[in-house]
């Protein structure tokens, strides 16, 4: 480690004498040539730290191997063609995840590492993401070509993204898929016999649930088929007496059929009305009577 102008240079040289071929796994000791790699390490304080690595290339001595030259690997430290160590890459990814690519590039420059927002976004896209295996699967029919070709759509109902589309609507593709993903705990499906059979064969311990959309649709279809097939009789009513042509057309009014009495004004309303009529007779206008 040496101090050069505005940076700290860290020189490293590998000590092992053997490198394994990545194709045939044959160990090799014959060195083809040496070369130097210059990756960047995590800054020390505000000082940039370039790392000088004396790497080597080896001959692969296996006669049947197509690879003739083997590059010396640095696992968990420096990836192939990388210009940054794994530790610095994780630090910059943490900065990008905490804010965004533009802010991460500015903060990295302030810490002593030069990078760009485009590089941060490219590293974020290349980062492997291993989500946990879904526990709740949704299975439904999917038309690859309407009226001609159908498939089976599988959806992760906990995170809501579609996962896969299987060919056909038979039980065999779904059974193979469920066997490859044994973490299924709940299988939400329609009332198709193929989906139920695949669930019973591949995941016998999983809880099978019929979704509400298909249940409501099947209930409505059953009611539409049931109601027209039944004869509904109207309720019986009391027969009205028939009037003979010789009977008198006069109607008798019972005491209970007297019309209701008109509502009478209250004494106060009656007094106000009489006062208004009296002043109106004296020649007062409506504007003069309005305050009263």
C-alpha positions in Angstrom: 0.0 0.0 0.0 1.5 3.4 -1.1 0.4 7.0 -1.2 0.5 8.5 -4.7 -0.6 12.1 -5.2 -4.3 12.1 -4.3 -4.9 8.4 -3.9 -3.9 5.3 -2.0 -2.6 2.4 -4.2 -3.1 -1.1 -2.8 -1.0 -3.7 -4.6 -2.0 -7.4 -4.3 -0.4 -10.5 -5.8 -2.0 -14.0 -5.6 -0.1 -16.7 -3.8 -1.7 -19.9 -5.1 0.1 -21.9 -7.8 -2.9 -23.8 -9.2 -5.9 -22.6 -11.2 -8.8 -24.9 -12.2 -10.3 -24.9 -15.6 -14.0 -23.7 -15.6 -14.9 -26.2 -18.3 -13.3 -29.5 -17.3 -12.2 -28.6 -13.7 -8.7 -29.8 -14.4 -6.0 -28.1 -12.2 -3.2 -26.4 -14.1 0.2 -25.1 -12.9 1.7 -23.8 -16.2 1.5 -20.1 -16.3 0.8 -18.6 -19.7 1.5 -15.0 -18.9 0.8 -12.3 -16.3 -1.2 -9.2 -16.6 -2.4 -6.4 -14.3 -6.0 -5.5 -13.3 -6.8 -2.1 -11.8 -10.2 -2.3 -9.9 -11.3 0.3 -7.4 -11.7 -0.5 -3.8 -13.9 1.2 -1.1 -12.5 4.7 -0.5 -10.4 5.2 2.7 -11.9 8.3 4.2 -12.0 10.7 1.2 -9.1 9.1 -0.5 -9.7 6.9 -3.6 -8.2 3.5 -3.4 -7.2 1.8 -6.7 -6.2 -1.9 -6.3 -3.3 -3.3 -8.4 -3.8 -7.0 -8.9 -1.1 -9.1 -10.6 -3.4 -11.7 -12.3 -2.2 -14.7 -14.3 -3.3 -16.9 -17.2 -2.7 -20.7 -17.1 -2.6 -23.4 -19.7 -5.3 -26.1 -19.6 -3.4 -29.4 -20.1 -6.5 -31.6 -20.6 -6.3 -33.0 -24.1 -10.1 -33.2 -24.6 -10.9 -29.8 -23.2 -11.8 -27.1 -25.7 -10.4 -24.4 -23.5 -6.7 -23.8 -23.9 -6.1 -20.7 -21.7 -7.6 -20.4 -18.2 -7.9 -17.0 -16.5 -7.2 -17.0 -12.8 -10.4 -16.3 -10.9 -10.9 -14.2 -7.8 -14.2 -15.5 -6.3 -16.2 -13.3 -3.9 -13.6 -10.5 -4.4 -13.4 -9.5 -8.0 -15.8 -10.6 -10.8 -14.8 -11.2 -14.3 -14.1 -8.0 -16.3 -15.1 -6.0 -13.2 -13.6 -2.5 -12.6 -14.8 -2.5 -9.0 -14.4 -4.9 -6.1 -17.5 -6.7 -4.8 -17.4 -4.7 -1.6 -17.4 -1.3 -3.4 -20.2 -2.6 -5.7 -22.4 -3.5 -2.7 -21.7 0.0 -1.2 -22.8 1.8 -4.3 -25.8 -0.5 -4.7 -26.8 0.3 -1.2 -26.6 4.1 -2.0 -28.7 3.6 -5.1 -31.4 1.6 -3.2 -31.5 4.2 -0.4 -32.2 7.1 -2.7 -31.9 6.9 -6.5 -29.2 6.7 -9.2 -28.6 10.5 -9.5 -28.2 10.9 -5.7 -26.0 7.8 -5.4 -23.6 9.1 -8.1 -23.3 12.4 -6.2 -22.8 10.8 -2.8 -20.2 8.4 -4.3 -18.2 11.3 -5.7 -18.3 13.0 -2.4 -17.0 9.8 -0.7 -14.2 9.5 -3.2 -15.6 7.0 -5.8 -16.4 8.2 -9.3 -19.4 6.7 -11.0 -22.4 7.8 -13.1 -26.2 7.5 -12.8 -26.4 5.3 -15.9 -23.9 2.9 -14.4 -25.9 2.8 -11.1 -29.1 2.0 -13.0 -27.4 -0.7 -15.1 -26.0 -2.4 -11.9 -29.4 -2.2 -10.3 -31.0 -3.9 -13.4 -28.3 -6.6 -13.4 -28.7 -7.4 -9.7 -30.1 -10.8 -9.2 -33.4 -10.9 -7.3 -34.5 -14.1 -5.6 -38.0 -13.6 -4.3 -39.4 -16.2 -1.9 -41.4 -19.0 -3.4 -45.1 -18.1 -3.5 -47.5 -19.9 -1.1 -50.8 -18.8 -2.6 -51.3 -19.6 -6.3 -54.1 -18.5 -8.5 -55.0 -20.7 -11.5 -57.3 -19.8 -14.3 -57.8 -20.3 -18.0 -56.0 -18.0 -20.4 -56.8 -17.6 -24.1 -53.6 -17.6 -26.2 -55.8 -17.3 -29.3 -59.5 -16.7 -28.6 -61.6 -19.6 -29.6 -58.6 -21.7 -30.8 -55.8 -22.1 -28.2 -56.1 -21.9 -24.5 -53.6 -22.1 -21.7 -53.3 -22.0 -17.9 -52.3 -18.8 -16.2 -50.6 -18.9 -12.8 -50.5 -15.8 -10.6 -48.8 -15.2 -7.3 -51.7 -13.8 -5.3 -49.6 -12.5 -2.4 -47.6 -10.2 -4.7 -50.0 -10.1 -7.6 -47.6 -10.6 -10.6 -48.2 -13.3 -13.2 -45.7 -16.1 -12.9 -46.2 -18.5 -15.9 -48.5 -19.5 -18.7 -48.8 -23.3 -19.3 -50.0 -24.8 -22.6 -53.3 -26.5 -22.6 -56.1 -26.9 -20.1 -55.3 -30.4 -19.0 -54.2 -31.5 -15.6 -50.7 -32.8 -16.6 -48.9 -29.4 -17.2 -50.3 -28.0 -14.0 -49.4 -31.1 -12.1 -45.7 -30.9 -13.2 -45.6 -27.2 -12.3 -46.9 -27.8 -8.8 -44.5 -30.7 -8.3 -41.6 -28.4 -9.2 -42.9 -25.8 -6.7 -43.7 -27.7 -3.5 -44.2 -24.6 -1.4 -47.8 -24.1 -2.5 -50.2 -23.9 0.6 -53.4 -22.5 -1.0 -54.5 -23.1 -4.6 -57.2 -20.7 -5.8 -58.8 -22.0 -8.9 -62.0 -22.1 -10.9 -64.3 -25.1 -10.9 -62.6 -27.0 -13.7 -62.1 -30.7 -13.1 -58.5 -30.6 -14.5 -57.3 -28.0 -12.0 -58.8 -29.8 -9.1 -57.3 -33.1 -10.2 -53.8 -31.6 -10.6 -54.0 -30.0 -7.2 -55.0 -33.3 -5.6 -52.2 -35.2 -7.3 -49.3 -32.8 -6.9 -50.2 -30.9 -3.7 -52.5 -33.1 -1.6 -51.9 -31.0 1.5 -52.7 -27.7 -0.1 -56.1 -26.0 0.5 -58.1 -25.7 -2.7 -60.4 -22.6 -2.8 -62.9 -21.8 -5.5 -62.7 -18.1 -6.3 -65.8 -15.9 -5.8 -66.0 -14.8 -9.4 -66.6 -18.2 -10.8 -68.9 -19.2 -7.9 -71.1 -16.2 -8.4 -71.2 -16.7 -12.2 -72.1 -20.4 -11.8 -74.8 -19.6 -9.2 -76.3 -17.0 -11.6 -76.2 -19.5 -14.5 -77.9 -22.1 -12.3 -80.7 -19.6 -11.3 -81.2 -18.6 -14.9 -81.7 -22.3 -15.8 -83.9 -23.0 -12.7 -86.4 -20.1 -12.9 -87.8 -20.7 -16.4 -88.3 -24.4 -15.6 -90.7 -23.7 -12.8 -94.4 -22.7 -13.1 -95.4 -19.9 -10.8 -99.1 -19.7 -9.7 -100.4 -16.2 -8.8 -101.8 -15.9 -5.3 -105.6 -16.5 -4.9 -107.8 -13.4 -4.5 -111.3 -13.1 -3.1 -113.9 -13.1 -5.9 -115.7 -9.8 -6.5 -119.6 -10.0 -6.4 -121.1 -9.6 -9.9 -123.8 -6.9 -10.3 -127.0 -7.9 -12.0 -128.3 -5.5 -14.8 -131.5 -5.0 -12.8 -129.8 -4.0 -9.6 -129.9 -0.4 -8.6 -126.8 1.6 -9.5 -127.0 3.8 -6.4 -124.2 3.3 -4.0 -124.6 3.4 -0.3 -122.0 5.3 1.6 -121.1 3.9 5.0 -120.4 6.1 7.9 -116.7 5.2 7.7 -116.5 6.5 4.1 -117.1 10.2 5.0 -114.6 12.6 3.4 -112.0 14.0 5.8 -112.6 17.4 7.2 -110.7 20.4 5.9 -108.0 21.7 8.1 -109.0 24.8 10.1 -106.6 27.7 10.8 -105.3 28.3 14.3 -106.6 31.4 16.2 -103.3 33.2 15.7 -103.3 32.6 12.0 -106.9 33.7 11.8 -106.1 37.0 13.7 -103.2 37.8 11.4 -105.3 37.1 8.3 -108.0 39.5 9.5 -105.5 42.2 10.4 -104.0 42.0 6.9 -107.5 42.2 5.3 -108.4 45.2 7.4 -105.2 47.1 6.4 -105.6 46.1 2.8 -109.1 47.6 2.9 -107.6 50.9 4.1 -105.5 51.1 0.9 -102.1 49.9 2.1 -99.8 48.3 -0.5 -98.3 44.8 -0.3 -94.8 46.3 0.4 -96.3 48.1 3.4 -98.0 44.9 4.6 -94.9 42.7 4.2 -93.2 43.7 7.5 -96.4 42.7 9.3 
